Amino acid sequence: MRTRARRCDRAREYASVRLDGELSDFESTLLDSHIERCPSCRAFVDDLVGVTERLRTAPLERPLIVVSLPQRRFAALRTMQVSAAAAAVVSVIGIGALFGMLHASATSPARTAKLGSMGEGKREFRDLRRAVLTAPHPERQRGGLGNLSV
């Protein structure tokens, strides 16, 4: 019984798709085969075809009342939508830049350790900066950059 109901549902769907001209040859053959054997689906297809033909051939009617919406409302709404989208983009860029800076400072373990001691005073900061600038650089040791000073 369930299989029959599924076949009938599929046949009724195919009948609707056929009216739109979108049914393949194979599906059309399946539909024709089913409606030959199923009287209820045949009656459904006949009714569907009749209603569709009457709707498609009926003359168009003009509405008695013309409905128009003010254009100003849409212009204000469009401005608000554009403003909200711009604010969202700026927020995303700002948050991305913040996370990028935090990630850059967190990826260098030596830098993270040094930044923790900076709050103790200007003198420690100068000493730390001097140590970083005077530390031997691997490129200079190998002679890759010549006698350039930092």
Sequence and secondary structure as in RCSB ss.txt:
>XXXX:A:sequence
MRTRARRCDRAREYASVRLDGELSDFESTLLDSHIERCPSCRAFVDDLVGVTERLRTAPLERPLIVVSLPQRRFA
ALRTMQVSAAAAAVVSVIGIGALFGMLHASATSPARTAKLGSMGEGKREFRDLRRAVLTAPHPERQRGGLGNLSV
>XXXX:A:secstr
 HHHHHHHHHHHHHHHHHHTT   HHHHHHHHHHHHH HHHHHHHHHHHHHHHHHHHS     SS     HHHHH
HHHHHHHHHHHHHHHHHHHHHHHHHHHHHHHH HHHHHHHHTGGG HHHHHHHHHHHHHS  HHHHHTSSTT   
